[in-house]
Amino acid sequence: MDIILNGKNFIGSEVGLLTKSMSLPTDFATYVVENGRKIVKAGTIVTTPYYGLVFQDADITDEEAIASVMVGGYYIDANLPATAAAYVTNFAAQGLFPLVEGVVTLPDYGVNEASTLFSVDARAAVIPIAMADGAGKANNDLITVNSSYNVVEVLAPLDDLTGYTSSDDTQAALGDVNWLGILINTNEPTIVGIKYGNYTFAQADVDEAAAVGGVAGEFILWIVADTVAVTPKEFTLTKTNGTINMTVNVTDTSN
């Protein structure tokens, strides 16, 4: 039995190339039949849980396939099995951009070109059990945090979270809400001097992050899970060599 594994090269550049492992179910909608087998072709568009492009052919005939999916980097749209023109905005939000062969100047995607020097990732904070009588820890123990370029994806079972009132006077007015703590890593030696919007981080922010397991270069971002599940949290980070536009999404994983 022969399966064709190679098609046109759709990788525009190895610069910024990022892949994630994802499951392609047997009922995945987009496939071709080759020698009686259901094959999801390399370059096929994936839209959940991330937007991206299947990196290599995957056989889903008999069982789900664990496939590498390209979620960051540059692709050649003309070489994909089907154009990704309708997904350009979604792709760009993750750092996945079309590259036109022969074009030297890359298109402007609405971010400072120096932002390529600004590397950011994220993880769930290690909340102390004493915080809000343990509700803060209980909430964070239930979540999964993934990040890709300038997008942070939080998977949280909203039905199982516990609401509590923040000890921060500026947030206490919200009452009992489902707080989650996300550590954003700027990959800098310190966050002091980096701007979050118009606010400049200081030593107090270093100390706040350290209290929830943060290390040098990380700051704590508190979000209300239910709110961000409806309206993504957007903010900018700025340092001397660039600005990056960040987006935090929350996906409800309640059964």
Phi, psi and omega per residue, in radians:
M1 nan 2.243 3.129
D2 -1.909 2.349 3.026
I3 -2.130 2.206 3.132
I4 -1.303 2.094 -3.076
L5 -1.833 -0.240 -3.035
N6 -2.025 2.344 3.031
G7 -2.242 -2.757 3.106
K8 -1.184 2.532 3.082
N9 -1.230 2.075 -3.140
F10 -1.877 0.050 3.130
I11 -1.424 2.010 -3.099
G12 -1.319 -0.556 -3.104
S13 -2.913 2.648 3.057
E14 -1.418 -0.205 -3.141
V15 -1.149 2.184 3.104
G16 1.296 0.149 -3.095
L17 -1.134 2.207 -3.126
L18 -2.417 2.278 3.103
T19 -2.173 2.694 3.040
K20 -2.296 2.590 3.091
S21 -1.439 2.268 -3.141
M22 -2.395 2.767 3.126
S23 -1.665 2.238 3.049
L24 -1.870 1.923 -3.067
P25 -1.232 2.889 -3.132
T26 -1.149 -0.363 3.112
D27 -1.760 0.349 3.071
F28 -0.960 2.322 -2.904
A29 -1.223 -0.550 -2.982
T30 -1.873 1.877 3.113
Y31 -2.683 2.947 3.024
V32 -2.170 2.795 3.102
V33 -1.797 2.109 3.112
E34 -2.241 2.064 -3.126
N35 0.934 0.692 3.103
G36 1.368 0.107 -3.125
R37 -1.917 2.552 3.085
K38 -1.539 1.969 -3.047
I39 -2.054 2.154 2.974
V40 -1.506 2.013 -2.991
K41 -1.344 2.601 3.027
A42 -0.994 2.338 -3.110
G43 1.673 -0.088 3.107
T44 -1.167 2.475 -3.083
I45 -1.380 2.351 3.040
V46 -2.067 2.436 -3.090
T47 -2.110 -0.060 3.123
T48 -2.646 2.485 -0.015
P49 -1.349 -0.144 3.038
Y50 -2.195 2.800 2.954
Y51 -1.485 2.410 3.131
G52 3.114 -2.957 -3.077
L53 -2.253 2.249 3.109
V54 -1.019 2.249 -2.996
F55 -1.388 -0.644 3.140
Q56 -2.422 2.724 3.104
D57 -0.920 2.452 3.129
A58 -2.290 2.331 -3.132
D59 -1.639 2.035 -3.123
I60 -1.990 0.377 -3.060
T61 -1.094 -0.888 -2.998
D62 -1.794 -0.474 -3.107
E63 -2.751 2.900 3.126
E64 -1.085 2.611 -3.129
A65 -1.947 2.385 3.012
I66 -1.575 1.981 -3.018
A67 -2.104 2.626 2.980
S68 -1.428 2.308 3.137
V69 -2.124 2.236 3.129
M70 -1.319 2.020 -3.113
V71 -1.999 -0.109 3.115
G72 -2.578 2.594 3.129
G73 2.149 -2.644 -3.071
Y74 -2.249 2.379 -3.136
Y75 -2.232 2.764 3.114
I76 -1.802 1.840 -3.019
D77 -1.038 -0.662 -3.089
A78 -1.120 -0.330 -3.108
N79 -1.741 0.073 3.090
L80 -1.408 2.731 3.081
P81 -1.018 -0.569 3.076
A82 -2.567 2.514 -3.084
T83 -1.020 2.509 3.095
A84 -1.796 0.376 -3.070
A85 -0.974 -0.610 -3.097
A86 -1.280 -0.208 -3.063
Y87 -1.990 0.194 -3.068
V88 -0.980 -0.779 -3.119
T89 -1.128 -0.786 3.117
N90 -1.099 -0.753 3.126
F91 -1.086 -0.810 -3.076
A92 -1.074 -0.581 3.130
A93 -1.093 -0.406 3.123
Q94 -1.736 -0.089 -3.095
G95 1.606 0.424 3.124
L96 -1.974 2.024 -2.954
F97 -2.208 2.564 3.044
P98 -1.324 2.510 3.106
L99 -2.210 2.132 3.138
V100 -1.552 2.127 -3.118
E101 -1.024 2.352 3.104
G102 1.600 -0.195 3.133
V103 -1.606 2.197 -3.089
V104 -1.479 -0.725 -3.106
T105 -1.564 2.115 -3.141
L106 -1.295 2.583 3.134
P107 -1.151 2.764 3.121
D108 -1.476 2.119 -3.120
Y109 -1.811 0.354 3.016
G110 1.455 0.230 3.054
V111 -2.176 2.672 3.088
N112 -0.987 2.280 -3.083
E113 -1.058 -0.436 3.110
A114 -1.269 -0.163 -3.113
S115 -1.149 -0.280 3.074
T116 -1.119 -0.313 3.115
L117 -1.541 -0.023 -3.065
F118 -1.851 1.718 -3.104
S119 -1.658 2.177 -3.071
V120 -2.283 2.419 2.952
D121 -2.475 3.114 -3.013
A122 -2.589 2.791 3.064
R123 -2.706 2.863 3.090
A124 -1.267 2.409 3.104
A125 -1.258 2.629 3.087
V126 -1.617 1.583 -3.017
I127 -1.319 2.277 3.079
P128 -1.100 2.541 -3.093
I129 -1.135 -0.421 -3.120
A130 -1.277 -0.307 -3.065
M131 -1.227 2.171 -3.126
A132 0.853 0.785 3.112
D133 0.967 0.587 3.058
G134 1.596 -0.163 -3.116
A135 -1.147 -0.661 3.133
G136 -1.077 -0.786 3.111
K137 -1.132 -0.758 -3.116
A138 -1.046 -0.718 3.125
N139 -1.120 -0.874 -3.076
N140 -1.187 -0.447 3.108
D141 -1.197 -0.257 -3.084
L142 -1.696 -0.096 -2.991
I143 -1.850 2.794 3.005
T144 -2.170 2.372 -3.112
V145 -2.126 2.211 3.048
N146 -2.166 2.647 3.105
S147 -2.444 2.585 3.124
S148 -2.570 1.926 -3.093
Y149 0.992 -1.860 -3.062
N150 -1.936 0.312 -3.135
V151 -2.108 2.248 3.080
V152 -1.928 2.200 -3.140
E153 -1.928 2.133 3.129
V154 -1.951 2.165 3.083
L155 -1.784 2.056 -3.040
A156 -2.475 2.336 3.061
P157 -1.411 1.614 -3.014
L158 -0.997 -0.623 -3.109
D159 -1.147 -0.376 -3.065
D160 -1.752 -0.031 -3.119
L161 -1.393 2.710 -3.120
T162 -1.963 2.214 3.124
G163 -1.388 2.487 3.064
Y164 -2.661 2.836 -3.105
T165 -1.594 2.278 -3.135
S166 -1.176 2.558 3.071
S167 -1.397 -0.160 3.086
D168 -1.393 2.167 -3.083
D169 -1.014 -0.559 -3.104
T170 -1.313 -0.274 -3.124
Q171 -1.929 -0.270 -3.045
A172 -1.084 -0.480 -3.113
A173 -1.090 -0.324 3.134
L174 -1.288 -0.262 3.135
G175 1.311 -2.661 -3.118
D176 -1.391 1.835 3.127
V177 -2.313 2.879 -3.063
N178 -1.475 1.479 -3.140
W179 -1.314 2.475 2.979
L180 -2.264 2.483 3.119
G181 -1.904 2.103 -3.133
I182 -2.007 2.233 3.066
L183 -1.570 2.070 3.105
I184 -1.723 2.119 -3.105
N185 -1.710 2.016 3.126
T186 -1.439 -0.139 -3.093
N187 0.999 0.530 3.027
E188 -1.896 2.774 3.120
P189 -1.049 -0.522 3.103
T190 -2.684 2.700 3.079
I191 -1.554 -0.187 -3.126
V192 -1.023 2.165 -3.131
G193 1.727 -0.343 3.067
I194 -1.335 2.485 -3.132
K195 -1.747 2.358 2.967
Y196 -1.864 1.794 -2.966
G197 1.089 -2.130 3.097
N198 -1.703 -0.031 -3.112
Y199 -1.595 2.337 3.124
T200 -1.752 2.156 -3.126
F201 -1.093 2.510 3.122
A202 -2.253 -3.081 -3.103
Q203 -1.061 -0.559 3.127
A204 -1.053 -0.573 3.131
D205 -1.294 -0.576 3.037
V206 -1.082 -0.795 -3.114
D207 -1.144 -0.672 3.134
E208 -1.102 -0.741 3.132
A209 -1.163 -0.693 -3.125
A210 -1.091 -0.536 -3.115
A211 -1.195 -0.313 3.137
V212 -2.065 0.454 3.051
G213 1.637 0.128 -3.124
G214 -1.262 2.659 3.089
V215 -2.057 3.114 -3.108
A216 -0.936 2.297 3.118
G217 1.633 -0.085 -3.134
E218 -1.857 2.586 2.965
F219 -2.267 2.746 -3.120
I220 -1.635 2.244 3.055
L221 -1.939 2.044 3.098
W222 -1.629 2.249 3.110
I223 -2.254 2.654 3.019
V224 -1.624 1.949 -2.959
A225 -0.942 -0.840 -3.073
D226 -1.108 -0.666 -3.126
T227 -1.178 -0.803 -3.094
V228 -1.257 -0.434 3.065
A229 -1.107 -0.499 3.125
V230 -1.603 -0.793 -3.121
T231 -2.202 1.902 -3.117
P232 -0.946 2.557 3.105
K233 -1.461 2.181 -3.138
E234 -2.151 2.418 3.104
F235 -2.767 2.928 3.106
T236 -2.039 2.563 2.990
L237 -2.061 2.350 -3.080
T238 -2.300 2.324 2.976
K239 -2.349 -3.035 -2.981
T240 -1.108 -0.510 -3.083
N241 -1.867 0.346 3.041
G242 2.714 2.962 3.100
T243 -2.211 2.444 3.093
I244 -2.217 2.374 3.098
N245 -1.607 2.089 -3.064
M246 -1.828 2.560 3.054
T247 -2.313 2.313 3.083
V248 -2.020 2.193 3.101
N249 -1.993 2.557 3.021
V250 -2.098 2.217 3.074
T251 -1.916 2.212 -3.122
D252 -1.329 2.131 3.131
T253 -1.872 0.287 3.129
S254 -1.045 2.482 3.123
N255 -1.245 nan nan
